[in-house]
Amino acid sequence: MKHLTSRTIGIDQGEDVLFSDYEDGGVMWTGNGPRERRKSLRFSEPFKTPPVVHVSLSMWDMDSATNARADVAAEKITTTGFDIVFRTWGDTRVARSRIRWMAIGELAHEDDWDLY
């Protein structure tokens, strides 16, 4: 469990289309090549410490003739942003994917002192 000690807690959120491979025959749709998509996202303002980030799929368009497999995660979380990572494997064919995310963490306060 993460304990937040700041007097000011921030919540940032967003939504992003990660890819739309159906339109141009990309690897997520064809099933050939690397089956991972990574995108760096930035918070609207920096947190004091790295926040907790929750990610979820808000839309995915899958081929109905193959297995539906997906892993979505937040990685490399810093005070200014994170990487969203979408992975699939096997015969899964994904036409497009959109994610939503929310970050909750401490914000700097004007009364914070940095003594050392």
LUMTI-974905 format. One record per residue (C-alpha): residue in one letter; y, z, x. Coordinates in steps of 0.2 Angstrom, whole numbers, plus 2048, in hexadecimal, padded with zeros to 3 digits. Layout:
BEGIN
(A, (Y, Z, X))
...
***
This chain:
BEGIN
(M, (800, 800, 800))
(K, (811, 7FC, 806))
(H, (81E, 80A, 804))
(L, (830, 804, 802))
(T, (83D, 810, 809))
(S, (84D, 806, 806))
(R, (85A, 80B, 7F9))
(T, (85B, 7F8, 7F6))
(I, (84C, 7EE, 7F0))
(G, (84D, 7DB, 7EF))
(I, (842, 7CF, 7E5))
(D, (843, 7BD, 7E8))
(Q, (838, 7B0, 7E0))
(G, (836, 79D, 7DF))
(E, (82B, 78E, 7DB))
(D, (827, 77F, 7E5))
(V, (81D, 76F, 7E4))
(L, (811, 76F, 7F3))
(F, (80B, 75E, 7F1))
(S, (808, 74F, 7E6))
(D, (7FB, 745, 7EF))
(Y, (7F5, 73B, 7E0))
(E, (805, 730, 7E1))
(D, (802, 72A, 7F3))
(G, (7EF, 72D, 7F6))
(G, (7F1, 73C, 800))
(V, (7E3, 746, 808))
(M, (7E2, 753, 7FA))
(W, (7DF, 746, 7ED))
(T, (7D4, 73A, 7F8))
(G, (7CA, 749, 800))
(N, (7CC, 741, 811))
(G, (7D4, 74B, 81F))
(P, (7DA, 75D, 821))
(R, (7D9, 766, 810))
(E, (7E7, 772, 814))
(R, (7FA, 771, 80F))
(R, (806, 77D, 817))
(K, (819, 77F, 813))
(S, (826, 78B, 819))
(L, (831, 793, 80C))
(R, (841, 79D, 80F))
(F, (847, 7AC, 805))
(S, (858, 7AB, 7FD))
(E, (85E, 7B9, 809))
(P, (855, 7C3, 817))
(F, (84B, 7D3, 813))
(K, (84D, 7E2, 81E))
(T, (83A, 7E2, 822))
(P, (82D, 7D5, 81D))
(P, (82A, 7D6, 80A))
(V, (81B, 7D5, 800))
(V, (818, 7C3, 7FA))
(H, (80E, 7BE, 7EB))
(V, (809, 7AC, 7E8))
(S, (800, 7A3, 7DA))
(L, (7FC, 792, 7D4))
(S, (808, 78D, 7C6))
(M, (801, 77B, 7C4))
(W, (7F3, 772, 7CC))
(D, (7EC, 761, 7C7))
(M, (7DA, 75F, 7CB))
(D, (7CD, 750, 7CA))
(S, (7C2, 755, 7BB))
(A, (7B3, 74D, 7C4))
(T, (7B3, 759, 7D3))
(N, (7B2, 76C, 7D5))
(A, (7C2, 775, 7D4))
(R, (7C5, 77F, 7E4))
(A, (7D5, 786, 7EA))
(D, (7DC, 794, 7F6))
(V, (7EE, 798, 7F6))
(A, (7F6, 7A5, 801))
(A, (806, 7AB, 809))
(E, (805, 7AC, 81C))
(K, (811, 7AF, 82B))
(I, (81C, 7BA, 820))
(T, (82D, 7BF, 828))
(T, (83D, 7C6, 822))
(T, (844, 7B5, 81F))
(G, (835, 7AB, 818))
(F, (823, 7A7, 818))
(D, (816, 799, 818))
(I, (80D, 794, 808))
(V, (7FC, 78E, 80C))
(F, (7F1, 784, 7FF))
(R, (7DF, 780, 804))
(T, (7D0, 777, 7FC))
(W, (7BF, 771, 802))
(G, (7B0, 767, 7FE))
(D, (7B1, 75A, 7F1))
(T, (7C1, 761, 7E8))
(R, (7CE, 754, 7E5))
(V, (7E0, 75B, 7E1))
(A, (7ED, 74F, 7DB))
(R, (7FC, 75C, 7DC))
(S, (7FF, 76E, 7DD))
(R, (80E, 77A, 7D9))
(I, (810, 78C, 7DE))
(R, (81A, 79B, 7D9))
(W, (81E, 7A9, 7E4))
(M, (827, 7BA, 7E4))
(A, (82C, 7C5, 7F2))
(I, (830, 7D8, 7F0))
(G, (837, 7E2, 7FF))
(E, (845, 7EC, 807))
(L, (856, 7E5, 809))
(A, (863, 7EB, 815))
(H, (870, 7F7, 80E))
(E, (882, 7F9, 814))
(D, (87E, 80C, 818))
(D, (870, 808, 824))
(W, (873, 80C, 836))
(D, (86B, 805, 844))
(L, (86D, 812, 852))
(Y, (860, 80C, 85F))
***
